[in-house]
Each structure stands twice: as C-alpha cells, then as structure tokens.
Amino acid sequence: MKSEQILEELERVAEKVGVRVSYETLGGDVGQGGLCKVKGEWRAILDRRAPASEKVALLAAALARFDLEGVFLSPEVRQVVEHAQARARSEIK
C-alpha cells in the first residue's frame, strides 16, 4: 500500500475518532506538526509540504493515543499505528 493510500485511511480513522486533520504551511521552529487540542477539539496539524511518508508517521503517532479497538483498520494501517504506539512507549522509558 502506498503512503498516500495509508494517509487517506488514517484521515478517515481520525474523522471517526473525532480528530480534525488540517494541513498548514509550517516552518521554522514549529516543526512538522502534531496533535493538539484547540477549543476542546482534537486536531492533527500537519505540514502540507512534508512528504506523504512523514505525514503518515505524524498522523499515526497522533492516532496511536486514541482507542482504536472499535475502528476498522486495514492490516497495513494497523501495523503503522501499532509501530507508532511501540515507538511512543519506548520514548517514555
């Protein structure tokens, strides 16, 4: 599955769990984007100029914080999210 297809599925998953995904032109010290809460609403803000593979990594990391048990994920996308969860756990230790 291509990065663009994985990104599309992650965007659908984000919508199902109540995370609004937006693409902004980020630069300087802001970084590539990430998850935040704005006025009580979860948002994943991603740099529109980033390659699809980086957008996938950032959005998967954001969604890894949510309970996705009841949400259908293709095996490829589930693997990407689980990898992001494992990476987050290892960074905490």
C-alpha positions in Angstrom: 0.0 0.0 0.0 1.4 3.4 -0.9 1.9 6.2 1.6 -0.8 8.3 0.0 -3.4 5.4 0.4 -2.3 4.9 4.1 -2.7 8.6 4.7 -6.2 8.6 3.2 -7.2 5.7 5.5 -5.6 7.4 8.6 -7.6 10.6 7.7 -10.8 8.5 7.7 -9.9 6.9 11.0 -9.1 10.4 12.5 -12.6 11.6 11.5 -14.2 8.5 13.1 -12.5 9.2 16.5 -13.1 12.9 16.4 -9.7 14.2 15.4 -9.8 17.0 12.8 -6.9 16.8 10.4 -5.7 20.0 8.8 -2.7 20.8 6.5 -0.9 24.0 7.1 2.3 25.6 5.8 4.5 25.2 8.8 8.1 26.3 9.1 10.8 27.5 11.3 10.7 26.2 14.9 7.2 24.9 14.6 8.3 21.5 13.2 6.4 19.1 11.1 3.1 19.3 13.1 1.4 17.0 15.6 -1.6 16.6 17.8 -3.1 19.3 19.9 -6.4 20.4 21.4 -8.0 23.6 20.2 -11.1 24.9 22.0 -11.9 21.4 23.2 -11.4 19.8 19.8 -8.6 17.4 19.0 -6.6 18.5 15.9 -3.8 16.9 14.0 -2.0 19.7 12.2 0.4 18.5 9.5 2.9 20.4 7.3 1.3 20.4 3.8 4.8 20.4 2.3 6.0 17.3 4.1 6.3 14.1 2.1 3.4 11.7 2.4 5.6 9.3 4.4 6.2 11.9 7.1 2.5 12.9 7.2 1.7 9.2 7.7 4.2 8.9 10.6 2.9 12.1 12.3 -0.8 11.2 11.9 -0.2 7.6 13.0 1.6 8.9 16.1 -1.3 11.2 16.9 -3.9 8.4 16.4 -1.8 6.0 18.5 -3.0 7.9 21.5 -6.7 7.0 20.9 -8.6 3.8 21.5 -9.0 2.3 18.0 -10.3 -1.1 19.0 -13.8 -0.5 17.6 -12.5 1.1 14.4 -11.7 -0.9 11.3 -8.1 -0.6 10.1 -6.6 -2.4 7.2 -3.7 -4.7 8.3 -1.2 -2.3 6.8 -2.6 0.7 8.5 -3.0 -1.2 11.8 0.7 -2.1 11.6 1.7 1.5 11.1 -0.3 2.7 14.1 1.0 -0.2 16.3 4.5 0.8 15.3 3.8 4.4 16.3 2.4 3.1 19.7 5.5 1.0 20.3 7.8 3.9 19.5 5.9 6.2 21.9 6.2 3.6 24.7 9.9 3.2 24.1 10.4 7.0 24.2 8.7 7.2 27.6 11.1 4.7 29.2 
